[in-house]
Amino acid sequence: MPSERCLSVQEMLTGQRLCQSSSHNDAVLAALNQQRSDGILCDITLIAEEQKFHAHKAVLAACSDYFRAMFSLCMVESEADEVNLHGVTSLGLKQALDFAYTGQILLEPGVIQDVLAAGSHLQLLELLSLCSHYLIQVRLLCLIISHFCWVSFCFKS
């Protein structure tokens, strides 16, 4: 929904006004994610642990210097339809791709190591930042619980 504001003097004199949609970016990314889910209009297949994942080179390159270099430099992968990724688990790659297309990730103890390894290998800096923040919060929670247990048991005599 566009926000209302008064026109500046320059806008009134020139008749020009920059208008921006608040939902366009999210809608485009959601459509690309749906294409990825449907396996249509994708131009690359990534393989990890023999599991295949369809994707768009442009989306990957926009999120990652690793993919930007892979697809834009004179590397053999830039012309390939499929790329095997070694050092990344299929779980980590799935989570990383979901993040690249949605900006969201569900982090939990059972997946954090795979996600962190994939984010690091693929140079997904935003994902690494979220993983770091998550790990700090988990560590803080562990310290709070540890302190609570210590206080509860030590002073219960």
N, C-alpha and C positions, 0 to 999 in steps of 0.2 A: 504494500500500500504506500503510495508516494506521500511524503511529508509536505505540508504546506509551509511556505515562507514568503516573505515579501520580496518583490523584485528589487534588485539594486538599481541605482541610477544608470550604470553602464548597460545592464540588461534591458532597461526600458529604452535607452537610446539605440542600441544595436539590434534589439529584437532576438538576441541570442540567449539561450539558457541551457546549461548542461543539466540534463535530467538523468537520473540513475534509478534502475530497478533494484529493490532490496532483495528480490528473490531470484534474479536471473542466474547468478553464479551457482547457487545451490541447485537450481533446476537443471542446468547444463550438466553439472557433475552427477546428479541423480540419473539423468538420461544416459550418460556414458556408463555409469555403474550398471544400469539395467541392460545396456547392450553387452557389457562384459558378462553379466549373468546369463544372458540368452546366447552368448557366443556369436553375436553378429557385429559386423563392422570392426572387429578386432584385427590388429595387424601384427601381433606377436603372441607367441605361446611360450610361456616360461615353464620350465620343468624342474621340479625339486623332488628328489626321492621317487622318481618315476611317475609322479603325479603332475598332470598338466593344468595350467592356469592361463586362460585367455586374458589379454589386456590390450591397451592402446599405448603405443610408443610415446605419443605426445603427453599423455597423462603421467606416465612413468618418468619421462624426462623433466617434466615440470616439477616433480616432487623430489628428484634425486640426481645429484651430480654423477653418481655411478651410472645411471641409465642414460643421462644426457651425454656423457662421454661415449658410452657403448653404442648409442644409436646415431650420434652425429659425427664422430671421428671415423677415420678409415679403418674401422675394425671389422672383422669378418661378421660379427653379430649384427652390424648395421643393415646388412642385406638378408639376414636369415629370417626364416619364418618361425623357427623354434630356437630357444636358447636354454641350454642346461645350466642350472645354477648349482654349483658345488659349494658346500660349506653353509648351506641354508636348508633348514628342514621344511617339509611341506606345510606343517602347521605354522611355522614362522612366516613363510612366504604368503600363505593365505591371509594371515592376520595383517601383514604389512600391506598387501594389496587392498584389503578391505579398508584399511586406514587411508591409503592413497586416494581412494575413490570417495570416502565418506567423511574423513577427518575425525572419525570416532574409532575407539578401540576399547574392548572390554579386557582389562588386565586383571589377572588373577595368578596366584602362586604357581599353578600348574602349567602356565604358558609363558610366563615372563622371561624365562631363559631363552626360549625359542624366538620370541618377539625381539628381545634385546639383541640377540645374535643376528637376526635378519635385518633389523634396523641399522645395526653397525655395518654389516657387510654391504648393504645396499645404499648406505649413506642417506638414510631418511632421518634428517636432523630433527624434524618436529616430533617424529615418533620416539626418537632417543630421548628427547626432552621430557616427553610424557612418561616414559619408562623410568627415567631418573627421579622424577617427581613422585611417581608411585612408590618406588623403592624407599625413598626418604620417608614417605608417610607410613609405609609398612614398618620400617625400622623404628620410627617414633612410637607407633602403636605397640610394638614389641617391648620397647623400653617402659612404656606406661604400664602395660600388663605386668611386666617383670617387677616394677616398683610396687604395684598394687599387691602382688603375691608376697613380696618380701615384707611389706608393711603388715599385711594381714596375718602371715604366719609367724613373723618374728615377735609381734606384740600380742599374740593370743595365748600366752602362757598363763 
